[in-house]
Amino acid sequence: MNNIIHEAVDVQGLAANIERTNENSQKLSYDGGNWAGIYDPETKVMSGGYSSDGETFDDDFRITDVDEENALDSLRFCAGLYSEYGTIALPFGELKVAYEVVCHRDAILHSCEECLFEE
């Protein structure tokens, strides 16, 4: 039963993605098309997720208050945070802070690992 529900949700998500694709929206891709999204400059919303074909995607991300020049960055930040956070729904400012916190933490961990190898 869970598989049927999951498949139904996937189909609904793909249908919604097709509806959102209009001449004002911009298609986005990151990491060779593994992550894809759509940015709507009118609503300043970026929707995206993992893409198996570079065109369609699961609705894993919904980032609001995104200026056009930050649309691709919002997809990139989400892709970087996905393994830790999963589905992400945030305003762009909060997404950027979360990404910077994780990057800072990872940099500290990396420098600590280098110290251990030097000893």
C-alpha positions in Angstrom: 0.0 0.0 0.0 2.8 2.4 0.9 4.4 1.9 -2.6 1.1 2.8 -4.3 0.8 6.0 -2.2 4.4 6.9 -2.9 4.0 6.4 -6.6 0.8 8.5 -6.6 2.6 11.3 -4.8 5.5 11.1 -7.4 3.0 11.4 -10.3 1.2 14.3 -8.7 4.6 16.0 -8.2 5.6 15.6 -11.8 2.3 16.9 -13.0 2.7 19.9 -10.8 6.1 20.5 -12.2 4.8 20.4 -15.7 2.1 22.9 -14.8 4.6 25.3 -13.3 6.8 25.3 -16.4 5.7 28.4 -18.4 7.6 31.0 -20.4 8.4 33.1 -17.3 9.9 30.2 -15.4 13.6 29.3 -15.7 14.8 25.8 -15.7 17.8 25.2 -13.4 20.3 22.3 -13.1 23.3 21.7 -11.0 25.9 18.9 -10.7 25.6 17.7 -14.3 21.8 17.8 -14.1 21.5 15.5 -11.0 19.7 18.3 -9.3 17.0 20.2 -11.2 14.6 23.0 -10.5 12.3 25.7 -11.7 12.6 29.3 -10.7 9.6 31.6 -11.1 10.7 35.3 -11.1 7.1 36.5 -10.5 6.7 34.7 -7.2 10.4 34.5 -6.4 10.1 30.8 -5.7 12.6 28.1 -6.6 11.2 24.5 -6.5 13.6 21.6 -7.1 15.0 18.3 -6.1 16.9 15.3 -7.3 16.6 14.6 -11.0 17.1 11.2 -12.7 16.8 12.6 -16.2 17.9 16.3 -15.9 14.4 17.5 -16.6 11.9 16.3 -14.0 12.5 16.2 -10.3 11.0 15.2 -7.0 9.6 18.2 -5.0 12.3 18.2 -2.3 12.9 21.9 -2.2 10.7 25.0 -2.0 12.7 28.2 -1.4 10.9 31.5 -1.2 12.1 35.1 -1.4 14.8 34.2 -4.0 16.0 37.0 -6.2 16.8 36.0 -9.8 20.6 36.2 -9.4 20.4 33.8 -6.4 18.1 31.2 -8.1 20.9 28.8 -9.0 22.7 29.3 -5.7 19.5 28.3 -3.9 19.4 25.0 -5.8 23.1 24.4 -5.1 22.7 25.1 -1.4 19.7 22.7 -1.2 21.7 20.0 -3.0 24.5 20.5 -0.5 22.2 20.3 2.5 19.9 17.5 1.3 21.8 14.6 2.8 21.5 16.2 6.2 18.1 17.9 6.1 16.1 16.0 3.4 13.1 18.1 2.2 13.8 21.8 2.6 11.2 24.6 2.7 12.8 27.9 3.7 13.1 31.5 2.7 16.4 32.1 0.8 18.0 34.1 3.7 17.5 31.2 6.1 18.7 28.7 3.6 21.9 30.7 3.0 22.6 30.8 6.8 22.0 27.1 7.2 24.4 26.4 4.3 27.1 28.6 5.8 26.8 27.0 9.2 27.2 23.5 7.7 30.1 24.6 5.5 31.8 26.2 8.6 31.3 23.0 10.6 32.7 20.9 7.8 35.7 23.1 7.5 36.4 22.8 11.2 36.1 19.0 11.0 38.4 18.9 8.0 41.1 20.9 9.7 40.8 18.7 12.8 41.2 15.6 10.7 44.4 17.1 9.1 45.8 17.8 12.6 45.3 14.2 13.5 47.1 12.9 10.4 50.1 15.3 11.0 50.8 13.8 14.5 
